[in-house]
Amino acid sequence: MHRNRLVKLLIGIVLVAFTSCGGSDDDESDNFIRFGNEKFRVYLGYQYKYSETLQETGSTPFVVSLLGEGVKYSTDNAAFTGTGSLIRLYMYSESNVEVKNGDYTIDIFSTKQVYSADSCSVYFNYNFDVDTGKVYPVKAGVFKVENLGRLMSYKLNMVNADSLHFVGEYKGVFNTL
């Protein structure tokens, strides 16, 4: 009887191990942005300081771009090229050197307060060489920014005017232009 319990316990442990260590699913991995029935993978981030610190708010504007597969930044043209997806926005940091850790709320009134963001758009299946494709201007949401040492994490949760919900995270390298 004692041996029977031991065998059942071992079988239970093995079953739990197999179900909890199952194969990975792309839908559950980092670096995907999901909306409606669509999704795209983000592979790289870029940022640059747009201007000096704003006297009226004490914030420093940075332009942040999260590039999806198929999109590249051309240093020759100082422009995005290729066909794919991209998220682009202005973020207002308390630092004049970097986008600081924190929750950045999308401000549709563009008051440019510290820890706010504006002019956010999602480009989906967009051809940057001929400027065609779908553009979703974002009306509300939050970006949670975390510096992870060599990597950055940008978790996003936002909606457009048609209540299309965008959610996801980019965790990876950020380049400064």
C-alpha positions in Angstrom: 0.0 0.0 0.0 2.9 2.4 0.9 4.6 1.5 -2.4 1.3 2.2 -4.3 1.2 5.8 -2.9 4.9 6.3 -3.8 4.3 5.3 -7.4 1.2 7.6 -7.7 3.2 10.5 -6.2 6.1 9.9 -8.7 3.6 9.7 -11.6 2.0 12.9 -10.4 5.4 14.7 -10.2 6.3 13.6 -13.7 3.0 14.7 -15.1 3.3 18.2 -13.5 6.8 18.5 -14.8 5.7 17.7 -18.4 2.8 20.0 -18.4 4.6 22.9 -16.9 7.7 22.5 -19.1 5.8 22.2 -22.4 6.9 23.7 -25.6 7.1 27.5 -25.9 4.4 29.3 -27.9 5.3 32.5 -29.8 2.1 34.1 -28.5 3.5 33.9 -25.0 7.0 35.2 -25.7 8.3 38.7 -25.3 8.6 41.2 -28.0 5.2 40.8 -29.5 2.6 43.5 -29.9 -1.0 42.3 -30.1 -4.1 44.0 -31.3 -7.4 42.7 -32.5 -6.6 39.5 -34.4 -3.1 40.8 -35.4 0.3 40.8 -33.9 3.9 41.7 -34.8 7.3 41.1 -33.4 9.5 44.0 -32.3 13.2 43.4 -32.6 15.0 46.8 -31.9 14.5 50.2 -30.3 15.8 53.6 -31.2 15.7 56.9 -29.3 17.1 60.4 -29.6 16.7 63.6 -27.7 14.4 65.8 -29.7 15.3 69.1 -28.0 16.7 70.6 -24.8 14.7 70.6 -21.6 11.4 72.5 -21.9 11.4 75.5 -19.5 7.6 75.4 -19.0 7.5 71.8 -17.8 11.0 70.8 -16.9 10.8 67.7 -19.2 13.1 66.7 -22.0 11.5 65.3 -25.1 12.8 62.1 -26.7 11.6 60.4 -29.8 11.3 56.6 -29.3 10.8 54.1 -32.1 10.2 50.3 -31.7 10.9 48.6 -34.9 9.1 45.5 -36.1 10.5 42.9 -38.4 11.0 44.2 -42.0 11.8 47.7 -40.9 15.3 49.1 -40.7 16.8 52.5 -40.0 18.9 53.9 -42.8 21.7 56.2 -41.4 22.4 57.3 -45.0 18.9 58.8 -45.4 18.1 59.3 -41.7 14.8 57.5 -42.3 13.0 54.2 -41.8 13.0 51.8 -44.8 11.4 48.5 -45.7 7.9 47.1 -45.0 6.7 46.1 -41.6 5.5 47.5 -38.3 6.7 50.3 -36.1 5.6 52.2 -32.9 6.7 55.8 -32.7 6.1 58.4 -30.0 7.5 61.3 -28.1 8.3 60.7 -24.4 9.0 63.4 -21.8 11.6 62.4 -19.3 12.7 64.1 -16.1 16.3 63.5 -17.3 18.0 65.4 -20.2 20.2 62.4 -20.9 17.8 59.4 -21.1 14.3 58.2 -20.9 14.1 57.4 -17.2 12.4 54.4 -15.6 8.7 55.0 -14.9 5.1 54.9 -16.2 4.6 57.3 -19.2 1.0 58.1 -19.8 -0.1 59.1 -23.3 -1.3 62.7 -23.2 -3.5 63.5 -26.1 -3.5 67.2 -25.1 0.3 67.4 -25.6 1.0 69.2 -22.3 4.5 67.7 -22.3 4.6 67.0 -18.6 7.3 64.8 -17.1 6.4 61.0 -17.5 4.0 61.7 -20.3 4.0 60.7 -24.0 2.3 62.1 -27.1 2.1 61.8 -30.9 2.1 58.0 -30.6 1.2 56.0 -33.7 1.4 52.3 -34.6 2.4 51.6 -38.2 1.2 48.1 -39.3 2.3 46.4 -42.5 3.6 49.8 -43.6 5.9 50.3 -46.6 8.2 53.2 -45.5 9.7 53.5 -48.9 6.5 54.6 -50.5 4.5 55.6 -47.4 1.6 53.2 -47.7 0.0 50.9 -45.1 -2.1 51.2 -42.0 -1.4 53.9 -39.3 -3.2 53.8 -36.0 -2.9 57.1 -34.0 -3.0 56.2 -30.3 -5.4 58.1 -28.0 -4.7 56.7 -24.5 -2.4 54.3 -22.7 0.7 53.7 -20.7 4.3 52.8 -21.4 6.2 51.2 -18.5 9.9 51.8 -19.0 12.6 49.8 -17.2 16.3 49.9 -17.6 17.6 46.3 -17.2 21.2 47.2 -17.5 22.3 46.5 -21.0 18.7 46.0 -22.1 15.5 48.1 -21.9 11.9 47.0 -21.3 9.0 48.9 -22.7 5.7 47.4 -21.7 2.7 49.0 -23.5 -1.0 49.0 -23.0 -2.8 51.5 -25.2 -5.9 52.1 -27.4 -6.8 54.1 -30.5 -10.0 56.2 -31.2 -11.8 53.0 -32.4 -11.0 51.2 -29.1 -8.5 48.9 -30.8 -6.4 47.7 -27.9 -2.6 47.3 -28.3 -0.7 45.4 -25.7 2.8 43.9 -25.5 6.4 44.3 -24.5 9.7 45.0 -26.1 12.7 43.8 -24.1 16.0 44.3 -25.8 18.6 46.7 -27.1 18.0 50.4 -27.6 20.2 52.4 -29.9 20.7 56.2 -29.6 20.6 58.2 -32.8 
